[in-house]
Amino acid sequence: MTLAPTRTGNRDFTRDMNKIKTVISDLSDSVIKRVAVTTLGILVQRSPILTGRYVSSHKVVGDKMMDMPERDIQSNRRSAAATAMSRGQNAIGRMENPKSITIKNTVHYAQNVETGWETAPGYFVYGHTANDMIEETPRIIKQEEAKAQAKLNEL
């Protein structure tokens, strides 16, 4: 089969293909960002909060991201968690076309919080969050696919 569109048809075809490309690109970006925000939210919820230092040390790093100034660590439970979420959501929201997003904890005792100390068991914050995301990610993808399909139907 040969496609030989007229000049007008070729312009329409190119325009429509560019629209489809944009919808697919937006789908990829929105899935990556929603998965990152959901993951961060679960990490914050699962984080032990005594001083607020651990929960405030969850850092979001993207492949195309500018550095953001650090805020002061909050001293109470509610403000530490809220600050961590706000800072992470802002960082994720500012990313353009991310291909990967990493969330890590930079406090020096993060490994102990995860796996434990000699005298106390670990919280396995990242391990449990990974298990939660195995279940949550397919739901996120389905929701974003439905939004993309609606946009394609409008073409």
CYANA upper distance limits for C-alpha pairs under 8 A (distance plus 0.5 A):
  5 PRO  CA      9 GLY  CA      5.67
  5 PRO  CA     10 ASN  CA      5.80
  6 THR  CA     10 ASN  CA      6.31
  7 ARG  CA     11 ARG  CA      6.73
  8 THR  CA     12 ASP  CA      6.78
  9 GLY  CA     13 PHE  CA      6.47
 10 ASN  CA     14 THR  CA      6.51
 11 ARG  CA     15 ARG  CA      6.52
 12 ASP  CA     16 ASP  CA      6.53
 13 PHE  CA     17 MET  CA      6.55
 14 THR  CA     18 ASN  CA      6.60
 15 ARG  CA     19 LYS  CA      6.81
 16 ASP  CA     20 ILE  CA      6.77
 16 ASP  CA    155 LEU  CA      7.89
 17 MET  CA     21 LYS  CA      6.60
 18 ASN  CA     22 THR  CA      6.68
 19 LYS  CA     23 VAL  CA      6.79
 19 LYS  CA    155 LEU  CA      8.39
 20 ILE  CA     24 ILE  CA      6.73
 20 ILE  CA    152 LEU  CA      7.43
 21 LYS  CA     25 SER  CA      6.59
 22 THR  CA     26 ASP  CA      6.46
 23 VAL  CA     27 LEU  CA      6.59
 23 VAL  CA    148 ALA  CA      6.64
 23 VAL  CA    151 LYS  CA      7.58
 23 VAL  CA    152 LEU  CA      7.78
 24 ILE  CA     28 SER  CA      6.85
 24 ILE  CA    148 ALA  CA      7.81
 25 SER  CA     29 ASP  CA      6.81
 25 SER  CA     97 ASN  CA      8.36
 26 ASP  CA     30 SER  CA      6.48
 27 LEU  CA     31 VAL  CA      6.58
 27 LEU  CA    144 GLU  CA      6.89
 27 LEU  CA    145 GLU  CA      7.49
 27 LEU  CA    148 ALA  CA      6.81
 28 SER  CA     32 ILE  CA      6.73
 29 ASP  CA     33 LYS  CA      6.58
 29 ASP  CA     96 GLU  CA      8.42
 29 ASP  CA     97 ASN  CA      6.16
 29 ASP  CA     98 PRO  CA      6.88
 29 ASP  CA     99 LYS  CA      8.34
 30 SER  CA     34 ARG  CA      6.39
 30 SER  CA    144 GLU  CA      7.62
 31 VAL  CA     35 VAL  CA      6.50
 31 VAL  CA    140 ILE  CA      7.29
 31 VAL  CA    141 ILE  CA      6.64
 31 VAL  CA    144 GLU  CA      6.99
 32 ILE  CA     36 ALA  CA      6.68
 32 ILE  CA     98 PRO  CA      7.82
 32 ILE  CA     99 LYS  CA      8.10
 32 ILE  CA    100 SER  CA      7.85
 32 ILE  CA    101 ILE  CA      8.09
 33 LYS  CA     37 VAL  CA      6.65
 33 LYS  CA     92 ILE  CA      6.81
 33 LYS  CA     93 GLY  CA      7.94
 33 LYS  CA     98 PRO  CA      8.48
 34 ARG  CA     38 THR  CA      6.48
 34 ARG  CA    140 ILE  CA      7.66
 35 VAL  CA     39 THR  CA      6.47
 35 VAL  CA    133 MET  CA      8.44
 35 VAL  CA    137 THR  CA      6.98
 35 VAL  CA    140 ILE  CA      7.59
 36 ALA  CA     40 LEU  CA      6.60
 36 ALA  CA     92 ILE  CA      7.97
 36 ALA  CA    101 ILE  CA      7.31
 36 ALA  CA    103 ILE  CA      8.41
 37 VAL  CA     41 GLY  CA      6.65
 37 VAL  CA     88 GLY  CA      7.98
 37 VAL  CA     89 GLN  CA      6.75
 37 VAL  CA     92 ILE  CA      7.81
 38 THR  CA     42 ILE  CA      6.82
 39 THR  CA     43 LEU  CA      6.66
 39 THR  CA    129 THR  CA      7.34
 39 THR  CA    130 ALA  CA      8.49
 39 THR  CA    133 MET  CA      7.24
 40 LEU  CA     44 VAL  CA      6.62
 40 LEU  CA     58 HIS  CA      8.50
 40 LEU  CA     85 MET  CA      7.51
 40 LEU  CA     88 GLY  CA      7.75
 40 LEU  CA    103 ILE  CA      7.82
 41 GLY  CA     45 GLN  CA      6.68
 41 GLY  CA     85 MET  CA      7.12
 42 ILE  CA     46 ARG  CA      6.53
 42 ILE  CA    129 THR  CA      6.63
 43 LEU  CA     47 SER  CA      6.47
 43 LEU  CA    125 VAL  CA      6.82
 43 LEU  CA    126 TYR  CA      7.21
 43 LEU  CA    129 THR  CA      6.65
 44 VAL  CA     55 VAL  CA      6.54
 44 VAL  CA     81 ALA  CA      6.61
 44 VAL  CA     84 ALA  CA      7.79
 44 VAL  CA     85 MET  CA      7.72
 45 GLN  CA     81 ALA  CA      8.29
 46 ARG  CA    125 VAL  CA      6.25
 46 ARG  CA    129 THR  CA      8.26
 47 SER  CA     54 TYR  CA      7.78
 47 SER  CA     55 VAL  CA      6.32
 47 SER  CA    123 TYR  CA      8.42
 47 SER  CA    125 VAL  CA      6.67
 48 PRO  CA     54 TYR  CA      7.93
 48 PRO  CA     55 VAL  CA      7.75
 48 PRO  CA    123 TYR  CA      8.24
 49 ILE  CA     53 ARG  CA      8.17
 49 ILE  CA     54 TYR  CA      7.47
 49 ILE  CA     55 VAL  CA      7.04
 49 ILE  CA     77 ARG  CA      6.43
 50 LEU  CA     76 ASN  CA      8.45
 50 LEU  CA     77 ARG  CA      7.66
 51 THR  CA     75 SER  CA      6.32
 51 THR  CA     76 ASN  CA      7.15
 51 THR  CA     77 ARG  CA      7.88
 52 GLY  CA     56 SER  CA      6.45
 52 GLY  CA     73 ILE  CA      7.39
 52 GLY  CA     74 GLN  CA      6.66
 52 GLY  CA     75 SER  CA      6.21
 52 GLY  CA     76 ASN  CA      6.75
 52 GLY  CA     77 ARG  CA      6.54
 52 GLY  CA     80 ALA  CA      5.65
 52 GLY  CA     81 ALA  CA      7.99
 53 ARG  CA     57 SER  CA      6.66
 53 ARG  CA     73 ILE  CA      6.89
 53 ARG  CA     74 GLN  CA      8.21
 53 ARG  CA     75 SER  CA      8.46
 53 ARG  CA     80 ALA  CA      8.23
 53 ARG  CA    107 VAL  CA      7.87
 54 TYR  CA     58 HIS  CA      7.73
 54 TYR  CA    105 ASN  CA      7.93
 54 TYR  CA    107 VAL  CA      6.68
 54 TYR  CA    110 ALA  CA      7.66
 55 VAL  CA     80 ALA  CA      7.08
 55 VAL  CA     81 ALA  CA      6.75
 55 VAL  CA     84 ALA  CA      7.05
 56 SER  CA     73 ILE  CA      6.66
 56 SER  CA     74 GLN  CA      8.10
 56 SER  CA     80 ALA  CA      6.37
 56 SER  CA     81 ALA  CA      7.42
 56 SER  CA     83 THR  CA      7.53
 56 SER  CA     84 ALA  CA      5.58
 57 SER  CA     84 ALA  CA      8.09
 57 SER  CA    104 LYS  CA      8.49
 57 SER  CA    105 ASN  CA      5.71
 57 SER  CA    106 THR  CA      5.97
 57 SER  CA    107 VAL  CA      6.25
 58 HIS  CA     84 ALA  CA      7.35
 58 HIS  CA    103 ILE  CA      7.01
 58 HIS  CA    104 LYS  CA      5.99
 58 HIS  CA    105 ASN  CA      4.84
 58 HIS  CA    106 THR  CA      7.20
 59 LYS  CA     88 GLY  CA      7.46
 59 LYS  CA    103 ILE  CA      5.96
 59 LYS  CA    104 LYS  CA      5.78
 59 LYS  CA    105 ASN  CA      6.41
 59 LYS  CA    106 THR  CA      7.60
 60 VAL  CA     88 GLY  CA      6.31
 60 VAL  CA     91 ALA  CA      7.27
 60 VAL  CA     92 ILE  CA      7.81
 60 VAL  CA    101 ILE  CA      7.44
 60 VAL  CA    102 THR  CA      6.27
 60 VAL  CA    103 ILE  CA      5.06
 60 VAL  CA    104 LYS  CA      7.19
 61 VAL  CA     65 MET  CA      7.44
 61 VAL  CA     91 ALA  CA      8.44
 61 VAL  CA    101 ILE  CA      6.21
 61 VAL  CA    102 THR  CA      5.54
 61 VAL  CA    103 ILE  CA      6.75
 62 GLY  CA     92 ILE  CA      8.21
 62 GLY  CA     95 MET  CA      7.62
 62 GLY  CA     98 PRO  CA      7.05
 62 GLY  CA     99 LYS  CA      8.41
 62 GLY  CA    100 SER  CA      6.46
 62 GLY  CA    101 ILE  CA      4.85
 62 GLY  CA    102 THR  CA      6.63
 63 ASP  CA     98 PRO  CA      6.70
 63 ASP  CA     99 LYS  CA      7.10
 63 ASP  CA    100 SER  CA      6.40
 63 ASP  CA    101 ILE  CA      7.10
 64 LYS  CA     95 MET  CA      6.85
 64 LYS  CA     96 GLU  CA      7.31
 64 LYS  CA     97 ASN  CA      8.20
 64 LYS  CA     98 PRO  CA      6.69
 65 MET  CA     91 ALA  CA      8.28
 65 MET  CA     94 ARG  CA      8.17
 65 MET  CA     95 MET  CA      6.33
 65 MET  CA     96 GLU  CA      8.45
 68 MET  CA     91 ALA  CA      8.04
 73 ILE  CA     80 ALA  CA      7.23
 74 GLN  CA     79 SER  CA      6.34
 74 GLN  CA     80 ALA  CA      5.28
 74 GLN  CA     83 THR  CA      7.93
 75 SER  CA     79 SER  CA      7.80
 75 SER  CA     80 ALA  CA      7.05
 76 ASN  CA     80 ALA  CA      6.47
 77 ARG  CA     81 ALA  CA      6.79
 78 ARG  CA     82 ALA  CA      6.62
 79 SER  CA     83 THR  CA      6.32
 80 ALA  CA     84 ALA  CA      6.67
 81 ALA  CA     85 MET  CA      6.74
 82 ALA  CA     86 SER  CA      6.50
 83 THR  CA     87 ARG  CA      6.44
 84 ALA  CA     88 GLY  CA      6.59
 85 MET  CA     89 GLN  CA      6.43
 86 SER  CA     90 ASN  CA      6.55
 87 ARG  CA     91 ALA  CA      6.77
 88 GLY  CA     92 ILE  CA      6.66
 89 GLN  CA     93 GLY  CA      6.41
 90 ASN  CA     94 ARG  CA      6.75
 91 ALA  CA     95 MET  CA      7.19
105 ASN  CA    110 ALA  CA      6.74
106 THR  CA    110 ALA  CA      7.38
109 TYR  CA    113 VAL  CA      6.99
110 ALA  CA    114 GLU  CA      6.79
111 GLN  CA    115 THR  CA      6.59
111 GLN  CA    116 GLY  CA      8.07
112 ASN  CA    116 GLY  CA      5.12
112 ASN  CA    117 TRP  CA      6.13
112 ASN  CA    122 GLY  CA      7.04
113 VAL  CA    117 TRP  CA      8.26
113 VAL  CA    122 GLY  CA      5.79
113 VAL  CA    123 TYR  CA      6.26
113 VAL  CA    124 PHE  CA      7.55
113 VAL  CA    125 VAL  CA      8.14
114 GLU  CA    122 GLY  CA      5.54
114 GLU  CA    123 TYR  CA      5.77
114 GLU  CA    124 PHE  CA      4.79
114 GLU  CA    125 VAL  CA      6.33
114 GLU  CA    126 TYR  CA      7.40
114 GLU  CA    127 GLY  CA      8.29
115 THR  CA    121 PRO  CA      7.31
115 THR  CA    122 GLY  CA      4.76
115 THR  CA    123 TYR  CA      7.24
115 THR  CA    124 PHE  CA      6.49
116 GLY  CA    120 ALA  CA      6.22
116 GLY  CA    121 PRO  CA      4.87
116 GLY  CA    122 GLY  CA      3.97
116 GLY  CA    123 TYR  CA      7.56
117 TRP  CA    121 PRO  CA      6.70
117 TRP  CA    122 GLY  CA      7.40
124 PHE  CA    128 HIS  CA      6.42
125 VAL  CA    129 THR  CA      6.60
126 TYR  CA    130 ALA  CA      6.58
127 GLY  CA    131 ASN  CA      7.01
128 HIS  CA    132 ASP  CA      6.75
129 THR  CA    133 MET  CA      6.65
130 ALA  CA    134 ILE  CA      6.86
131 ASN  CA    135 GLU  CA      7.50
132 ASP  CA    136 GLU  CA      6.74
133 MET  CA    137 THR  CA      6.02
134 ILE  CA    138 PRO  CA      8.12
135 GLU  CA    139 ARG  CA      8.15
136 GLU  CA    140 ILE  CA      7.01
137 THR  CA    141 ILE  CA      6.71
138 PRO  CA    142 LYS  CA      6.67
139 ARG  CA    143 GLN  CA      6.74
140 ILE  CA    144 GLU  CA      6.71
141 ILE  CA    145 GLU  CA      6.45
142 LYS  CA    146 ALA  CA      6.69
143 GLN  CA    147 LYS  CA      7.02
144 GLU  CA    148 ALA  CA      6.75
145 GLU  CA    149 GLN  CA      6.55
146 ALA  CA    150 ALA  CA      6.74
147 LYS  CA    151 LYS  CA      6.94
148 ALA  CA    152 LEU  CA      6.74
149 GLN  CA    153 ASN  CA      6.61
150 ALA  CA    154 GLU  CA      7.02
151 LYS  CA    155 LEU  CA      7.49
